[in-house]
């Protein structure tokens, strides 16, 4: 086995290896003024049960994250298998990503995609700078799950669905 340093790893190869690991697709969103703003994130993961914490990683190049990071509450929607269109819209560089998305907001301004497999209302607990991303630790304030809703999966740089073995 060859040990390499960061400078010897090619970005293209690293992306290919990361793409071999399947993940769910989430929308992280909040009200900014009178408009919903959000982004798609496949880096969402659970962190802790006590206290209830989750995390998401956001690129420093994101134009949406600066709009969201100061919001009092953030909504995290785990997209359902039939929400590929929403996933593409939220990952686009378009200014009005929510134009064709059905959404709702909490009284505290968290935004949720309707029809999602699950949702969490969160606030930022901690932000850790890590390379070209921020690891955003989220404190879970409220949550819900849809009955029998299959999640959307991102694998091999494309959207997929789970299948039983």
BELFENWO-V832835 format. One record per residue. N is the residue number from 1. RES is the residue in one letter. SS is DSSP state (@ for helix, = for strand, . for the rest). Layout:
# BELFENWO-V832835
n: <N N>
res: <RES RES>
ss: <SS SS>
This chain:
# BELFENWO-V832835
n: <1 2 3 4 5 6 7 8 9 10 11 12 13 14 15 16 17 18 19 20 21 22 23 24 25 26 27 28 29 30 31 32 33 34 35 36 37 38 39 40 41 42 43 44 45 46 47 48 49 50 51 52 53 54 55 56 57 58 59 60 61 62 63 64 65 66 67 68 69 70 71 72 73 74 75 76 77 78 79 80 81 82 83 84 85 86 87 88 89 90 91 92 93 94 95 96 97 98 99 100 101 102 103 104 105 106 107 108 109 110 111 112 113 114 115 116 117 118 119 120 121 122 123 124 125 126 127 128 129 130 131 132 133 134 135 136 137 138 139 140 141 142 143 144 145 146 147 148 149 150 151 152 153 154 155 156 157 158 159 160 161 162 163 164 165>
res: <X X X X X X X X X X X X X X X X X X X X X X X X X X X X X X X X X X X X X X X X X X X X X X X X X X X X X X X X X X X X X X X X X X X X X X X X X X X X X X X X X X X X X X X X X X X X X X X X X X X X X X X X X X X X X X X X X X X X X X X X X X X X X X X X X X X X X X X X X X X X X X X X X X X X X X X X X X X X X X X X X X X X X>
ss: <. . . . . @ @ @ . . @ @ @ @ @ @ @ @ @ . . . = = . = = = = = = = . . = = = = = = = . . . = = = = . . . . = = = = = = = . . . . . @ @ @ @ . . . . . = = = = = . = . . . @ @ @ @ @ @ @ @ . . . . . . . . . . . = = = . . . . = = = = . . . . = = = = = = = = = = = = = . . = = = = = = = = = = = = = . . . . . = = = = = . . = = = = . . . .>
